[in-house]
Amino acid sequence: MKRNPYQELVPILDRMQAAGELEYIQNAPLAPYSSFRIGGPADFAVWPHTRSALLDVLSALRELEIRRDLFGNGSNVLFADEGYRGVVIFTTKMNRILYRDGILWADAGVSFTGLAVRALQEGLTGLEFAYGIPGSVGGAIYMNAGAYDGEISQVCVETTVYDPNHALLGGIGEVTGAAQGFGYRTSVFQSAPEAVILGGKFRLKSGNPAEIKAKMDDLMARRREKQPLEYPSAGSTFKRAPGYFTAKLIHEAGLKGAMVGGAQVSEKHAGFVINKDGATARDVLTLIEQIKEQVVRQFGVEIECEVRIIPAE
Ligand SMILES: Cc1cc2nc3c(=O)[nH]c(=O)nc-3n(C[C@H](O)[C@H](O)[C@H](O)COP(=O)(O)OP(=O)(O)OC[C@H]3O[C@@H](n4cnc5c(N)ncnc54)[C@H](O)[C@@H]3O)c2cc1C
């Protein structure tokens, strides 16, 4: 008879949960853990509390040959209506920050906005742009998150990675400087699917706390004014096409307010597909395809999704 690897996984998770090393849910609906508020049940969702607990879970899953994916705050993903066959691991309970001499070290699960606040508390400038980006440090490094002329590539000097397939390095180690392969909304970690970001090292400059705070407040006010923050979404749905503002193309294609089921092109900001009213992943994907088609047809420009689409299997 074919073995069921979940029968071996459950006692491991139970033991680790009892020891306070993680939390887990079997048959976990993913919608509450995605900023789109969309997604059916994952077989398991796990929240390790520490790096060592995360590494223990990863090694058990590897041994049992169970599919897994890592997420932070779920603010740049679209989970499938059918959920996820395997184990989704969320890093958000791994949130240690260390500070010394202008350098912040943050676990992958640290809130990116929280890291900007910590930088302000230490009188450090360089992370103001992160204030208001609703992701984790791991997700921000993976995506090379950025806003208003700031980008993670400008401040993240080193990423600690677990890389079981040795695509980037052997086992656990540091990927530094240019080797992090940062480009527009991309990093080398996107080409190493098994690699797991454990944390980042941020080199910042001393600044004037009042000026740092004023800049953060200004950027947050601009977000509130321009973005449909009152609806669930995953932020900008598409990447910028070289030489174009994608939101402008979508607006000029006459798509503002266009709807498929409960998904809508935001009337406030055409670059955002929002979950207006109980949207499914299928609604969002169909709308995305319609937008791409119209933009190619009307302007001859191919646009690429920034949101990561996570298949059920
Ligand atoms: C309202 C709103 C505004 C936004 N504004 C911006 C903005 O101004 N600029 C911007 O760049 N983005 C923005 N975003 C998008 C999003 O917040 C960023 O991309 C963020 O960096 C994603 O972080 P996350 O922790 O939520 O990642 P998730 O959505 O959890 O994951 C994103 C990708 O990263 C991978 N990943 C996450 N953590 C790890 C890890 N530890 N190891 C390996 N892979 C990992 C996941 O597998 C997935 O492929 C916005 C989103 C929303 C909803």
The ligand as a Gaussian input file, in Angstrom:
#p B3LYP/6-31G(d) Opt

LIG

0 1
 C       -2.044000      47.590000      -0.563000
 C       -0.733000      47.061000      -1.061000
 C        0.289000      47.932000      -1.390000
 C        1.517000      47.442000      -1.869000
 N        2.503000      48.339000      -2.177000
 C        3.677000      47.885000      -2.644000
 C        4.734000      48.802000      -2.983000
 O        4.601000      50.005000      -2.849000
 N        5.880000      48.280000      -3.463000
 C        6.085000      46.943000      -3.625000
 O        7.169000      46.530000      -4.070000
 N        5.114000      46.053000      -3.305000
 C        3.926000      46.489000      -2.812000
 N        2.947000      45.592000      -2.505000
 C        3.162000      44.145000      -2.727000
 C        3.759000      43.374000      -1.526000
 O        3.433000      44.002000      -0.306000
 C        5.273000      43.232000      -1.650000
 O        5.644000      42.529000      -2.824000
 C        5.872000      42.497000      -0.435000
 O        7.273000      42.589000      -0.495000
 C        5.479000      41.024000      -0.380000
 O        5.843000      40.529000       0.885000
 P        5.027000      39.347000       1.558000
 O        5.711000      38.979000       2.827000
 O        3.597000      39.677000       1.681000
 O        5.244000      38.211000       0.487000
 P        4.232000      37.050000       0.084000
 O        3.076000      37.638000      -0.649000
 O        3.944000      36.204000       1.276000
 O        5.141000      36.254000      -0.943000
 C        5.536000      36.867000      -2.163000
 C        6.533000      35.944000      -2.872000
 O        7.718000      35.864000      -2.059000
 C        8.007000      34.513000      -1.736000
 N        8.514000      34.514000      -0.350000
 C        7.994000      35.168000       0.712000
 N        8.748000      34.952000       1.801000
 C        9.757000      34.119000       1.424000
 C       10.868000      33.525000       2.101000
 N       11.093000      33.732000       3.400000
 N       11.704000      32.747000       1.395000
 C       11.502000      32.504000       0.062000
 N       10.462000      33.039000      -0.632000
 C        9.621000      33.843000       0.048000
 C        6.679000      33.769000      -1.848000
 O        6.855000      32.394000      -2.137000
 C        6.008000      34.506000      -3.005000
 O        6.445000      33.997000      -4.256000
 C        1.712000      46.055000      -2.013000
 C        0.694000      45.162000      -1.657000
 C       -0.523000      45.649000      -1.175000
 C       -1.600000      44.692000      -0.798000

